[in-house]
Amino acid sequence: MIAVAKKQGAMVLVDEAHSMGFIGEHGRGVAEDQGVLDDVDFVIGTFSKSVGTVGGFCVSNHPKFEILRLVCRPYVFTASLPPSVVATAATSIRKLMHAGNKRAHLWENSKILHKGLTEAGFQLGTAEPQSAIIAVIMPDLEKGAAMWEALLKEGLYVNLARPPATPANMTLLRCSLCAEHTAEQVQTIMACSSAPERPWGSSDAAPRGQALRDHRGSAGDRQGNCRTLCGRGGDAAAR
Ligand SMILES: Cc1ncc(COP(=O)(O)O)c(C=O)c1O
């Protein structure tokens, strides 16, 4: 893409929202991973995922970068971030730069969950694990919402992406992994999610719950395990 953009005289802006902290040796994202950081004109990202707070950034060496301060409406018409948020973001970013072990563990979690859900028969957004978010494709909103609710009742929170954010007749259940998830917890996510005889798409949540109980043993075990996965609802990748 960069080669084509340069040839055509276009600028390149990379949104590293999903990759910051996770992809690349120092967690700088896809551009770092691909070795093209110096060829990218603008890098944007959010503090709401791997950084664990709110806000975002745009960095650039482009000579006309400063013009964004005048014409970028979300920047011009938004109050500055509170100092506490800036301090949190700065601390998180410093830690992320040296979080190679956490990145490795998160990759491991991502690969295991991707493999487990694929083997259980679910249709995933990507053929290979590429992110800390594993997206499961659901055929329509009714079935997607039914499955989302069934999982929530089991104690597993996933993000439901629905039209118009997704194409019509398609919803996504986005499983957001983080570096703090243990191997055991990833197994619990798969146990909560997988019922091979009833792949996601069944709106029949009650019998599915029975299948999960059979699969995972006592209700006490199930609740204890699943509860550890609840908590922050947003994308907590790499935290
Ligand atoms: C690709 C991408 N860019 C940017 C954002 C913006 O994130 P936020 O509005 O939380 O800062 C998101 C949020 O999900 C995203 O997925």
The ligand as an SDF file (V2000), in Angstrom:
LIG
                    3D

 16 16  0  0  0  0  0  0  0  0999 V2000
  -10.0890    0.9000   14.3580 C   0  0  0  0  0  0  0  0  0  0  0  0
  -10.5140    1.8260   15.4540 C   0  0  0  0  0  0  0  0  0  0  0  0
  -10.0480    3.0910   15.4550 N   0  0  0  0  0  0  0  0  0  0  0  0
  -10.3900    3.9500   16.4140 C   0  0  0  0  0  0  0  0  0  0  0  0
  -11.2310    3.5800   17.4400 C   0  0  0  0  0  0  0  0  0  0  0  0
  -11.5920    4.6450   18.4270 C   0  0  0  0  0  0  0  0  0  0  0  0
  -11.6130    4.2690   19.7240 O   0  0  0  0  0  0  0  0  0  0  0  0
  -12.1130    5.2830   20.8560 P   0  0  0  0  0  0  0  0  0  0  0  0
  -13.2930    6.0100   20.2970 O   0  0  0  0  0  0  0  0  0  0  0  0
  -12.4840    4.4000   21.9970 O   0  0  0  0  0  0  0  0  0  0  0  0
  -10.9760    6.1940   21.1580 O   0  0  0  0  0  0  0  0  0  0  0  0
  -11.7350    2.2830   17.4820 C   0  0  0  0  0  0  0  0  0  0  0  0
  -12.6310    1.8210   18.5620 C   0  0  0  0  0  0  0  0  0  0  0  0
  -13.0910    0.7190   18.6240 O   0  0  0  0  0  0  0  0  0  0  0  0
  -11.3600    1.3820   16.4610 C   0  0  0  0  0  0  0  0  0  0  0  0
  -11.8090    0.1150   16.4540 O   0  0  0  0  0  0  0  0  0  0  0  0
  1  2  1  0
  2  3  1  0
  2 15  2  0
  3  4  2  0
  4  5  1  0
  5  6  1  0
  5 12  2  0
  6  7  1  0
  7  8  1  0
  8  9  2  0
  8 10  1  0
  8 11  1  0
 12 13  1  0
 12 15  1  0
 13 14  2  0
 15 16  1  0
M  END
$$$$
